[in-house]
Amino acid sequence: MRQRKRKLAGDYWPLYISDVMEKKVISEIKIPEGVNITVEGKTVNVQSGEKKTSRTIKTKGIDVIVEGDTVKILVPNERKSFVSTGITIGKHIENMILGVRKGFVYKLKINYAHFPIRAAVNGDVVDIENYVGRKQKIKSKIMPGAKVEVKGQDIIVSGISKEAVGQTAANMEEATKARRLCNRKFLDGIYLMERGVGK
């Protein structure tokens, strides 16, 4: 980016054009009652009761500020890349608010017709046994912040972070994805059946 320099107390300080331009508000988010949002540098913190989550905004030039009961996303100009990124950051913050208020819940189903599949939580992984008759367990990663419960053939993934819950569910689907088998006939595996929020 083109820059100019100014002399201050014998030293030269870089003055960028974006430093003096007034930034535009691209997105505004209403803060619900009972939710507290703070911004520390580039980190956005969202808390409701004992539930809290945070996210660091890494995109340069985009700022997040809190004014009263509103969160504002500021961009340096209306270039497509800044506008789309700013809107995406706003959606992330909305998901963070929803996460601390209600949480996210994904429901999966163990399906088999050939070999009975068993699943069990073991620390930060889900052990999947007897998939296509394998003796060796398949380990599926549980992302930090996600909780997994196995109830028979039902698996429930819940948590504050939509990304953590979604990725944990995706890991189990990917772990039991049919390879070198006709997926039109061979349907054994773990499948996402429902996604939503808690009560």
N, C-alpha and C positions, 0 to 999 in steps of 0.2 A: 504494500500500500504506500502511496506517495506520502511523504511526511515533510514537515517544515521544522526548523529548529529555532528556539528562542534562547537568549542569553539571560540567565538568572543568577545573580550573586557570583558571577565569574564562571558558572558552569553552564553547559549546554544540556537542555532537556528536550527530548523528542516530543513534538506536539502532533498527534494524529488527527486527521480530519474528523474521524468518528468520535473523538473526545469532546469536540465542541458542538457537534450536531445534536439537536434534540431528538431523543429516541421516541418511537411511536408505540402506542399500546396496541398489540395485536390480539390479545386475549385477556378477558377478565373472568375471574372465578369467585363466586360468592362463598364465603366461609360459613358453614352451618353452625348453629348453636352447639356448644359443647366441644368444638374442634379448635385447637390452637395451632397456628402455623407461624413459624419463625424462619428467617433467612439469615444464615451466617456465611458471609462470603458468597460462594457458589453453591452452598448446600442448603436444600430446603428441608425443614423438619416439620412433620405433621404428627400431632398427638391428640388422642381422645381418651381420657381416663388413663389407664395403664398401658394402652396400646399406642405404640409410636413407630414411625418409620421415617426414613430420610433418603434423599436422592441428591446426587451432585450433578449440577448442570455444567457439562464440559464444553458446550459450544461457545466459542468466543463471540463477543458482541451482543449476546442475548442476556438480559438481566431479568430477575424475578424480584418483585418488591411487594410488601404488604402495606396497604393503606386502609386503615379501619377494618372493616369486615370483608375486604376484597383483596384477592391476589391478582396482580397485574404482570403480564409478560411483555417486556419491552424489547423491541428490535431496532437496530440502527437505521434501517431503511426498508422499503417495501419490495426488495428483491425476492424472487420466488423462493430461493433457498432459505432465507431468513424467515419468511412468512410461514412456510410449511414446517420448519423446525420449531418455530414459536408455538404454532398450533399443537404440534405433537407434545411439546413440553407441558402445555396446558392440559392435555388429555392425561398425561402421566400424573399430574398433580390431582386431577379429579379422581383418578383411580386410587391414589394414596388416601384421599379423604374417604372414599367409599370403603377402602380396606380397613382403616382404623375404626370406622363406624359399624360396619356389618361384616367385613371379611369376604373372601372369595371361596367358593366351594365347587370342586369339580368331581363328578361321579363317573367311575369307570366300571366296566363289567369284564369278568373273566369268562371267556367263551371257549369251549372245547367240544370236540366230537370224537376225537381219536384218543388223546392221552389226557387224563385229568390233571389240570394245571393247579398248582398250589402256590400261594404267595404269603409272605410273612415279613413284617418289619424287623429289621436287624440293624439298630443304630441309625446311621445316616444312609442306609440303602434298603431297598426292598429285594428280598431273596425270592426269585421265581424258580420253582422246581418242576421238573417233569415236562418241560415244554418240548413238544415233539419227541418225548421219550428220553430226553437227555438226562444223564446221571449227574452232570455238573450243573450247579446252580447258576442262574443268570442274575447278576447284580445290577439293579437299577438305582441310579443316584437320586436321593431326596435332597432338593435344593435347600439351603439355609432359609429358615423362616416358614417352611412348609411342614404340615403335619399330615401323616398318612395313617388311615385306619383300614384294616381288612376285616370285612364281615362276610364270611362265606365266599361267594363269588362276586361280592360287591367291594369296591375299593373307593374310599372317600379321601380326597386331598383337599385340605383347607389351609388358610393362612391369610395374613394381611397383604402380602405382596402378590399382585396378579401375575407378575412375571415368574416368581418362584413357584406358585401353584401350577401355572400353565406348563412350565418347563418340567416339573416333576411328573405331571401326567404324560407329557410328550415323551419323556424318557422311558416310561413303562410301555407305551405304545411302540416305540422304536425298538425296544429290547425284544419284543415278541412279534416283530414284523416278519412275515413269511419271506424267506429268501430261497431262490431256486425251487420254489413251489408255486403252483398255480393258485393265485389268491382268489380266483373265482370259485374254487372248490375247497381249498384249504382255508378255513376261517378260524382256526385255533389262535388265540391270542388275547391281549387285553385291549379293550376299546373304550374310547371316551364316549359316554352316553349323554351327559348333561353338564352344562356349566352355568354358574349363577353366583348369587351372593347369599350370605347368611341372613339370619333373621334378626 
